[in-house]
Amino acid sequence: MLHWTLVFLVIALVAAALGFGSLSGAAATIAQVLFVLFLVIWVASLIMGRGRRV
């Protein structure tokens, strides 16, 4: 999932450099959502993994 975040971030940066504002904004928003989702899943896996150790 972090891979897709970086892909959309690169798309946003390239689109912004070429002057495609709406495409850049959409790609940046998708990258933000994927990054937040990645962080939530990562924190949940840390919490779940910590609870399983005995």
C-alpha positions as CSV (number, residue, x, y, z in Angstrom):
1,M,0.0,0.0,0.0
2,L,2.9,2.3,0.7
3,H,4.1,1.6,-2.9
4,W,0.8,2.9,-4.3
5,T,1.0,6.0,-2.1
6,L,4.4,6.8,-3.6
7,V,3.2,6.1,-7.1
8,F,0.3,8.6,-6.7
9,L,2.6,11.1,-5.1
10,V,4.9,10.9,-8.2
11,I,2.0,11.3,-10.5
12,A,0.8,14.3,-8.6
13,L,4.3,15.9,-8.7
14,V,4.7,15.3,-12.5
15,A,1.1,16.5,-13.2
16,A,1.8,19.7,-11.1
17,A,5.1,20.3,-13.0
18,L,3.3,20.0,-16.3
19,G,0.4,22.3,-15.3
20,F,-2.4,19.8,-14.8
21,G,-3.9,21.2,-11.6
22,S,-7.0,19.1,-11.3
23,L,-5.2,15.8,-12.0
24,S,-2.4,16.9,-9.6
25,G,-5.0,17.6,-6.9
26,A,-6.8,14.4,-7.4
27,A,-3.6,12.3,-7.3
28,A,-2.4,14.1,-4.2
29,T,-5.7,13.5,-2.4
30,I,-5.5,9.8,-3.3
31,A,-1.9,9.6,-2.1
32,Q,-3.0,11.2,1.2
33,V,-5.9,8.8,1.7
34,L,-3.7,5.8,1.0
35,F,-1.0,7.0,3.4
36,V,-3.4,7.5,6.2
37,L,-4.9,4.1,5.5
38,F,-1.4,2.6,5.6
39,L,-0.7,4.3,8.9
40,V,-3.9,3.0,10.5
41,I,-3.3,-0.5,9.3
42,W,0.4,-0.3,10.5
43,V,-0.6,0.9,13.9
44,A,-3.3,-1.7,14.2
45,S,-0.9,-4.5,13.3
46,L,1.6,-3.2,15.9
47,I,-1.1,-3.3,18.6
48,M,-2.3,-6.7,17.6
49,G,1.2,-8.1,17.3
50,R,2.1,-6.8,20.8
51,G,-1.0,-8.4,22.3
52,R,-0.3,-11.9,20.9
53,R,3.2,-12.2,22.5
54,V,3.1,-14.2,25.7
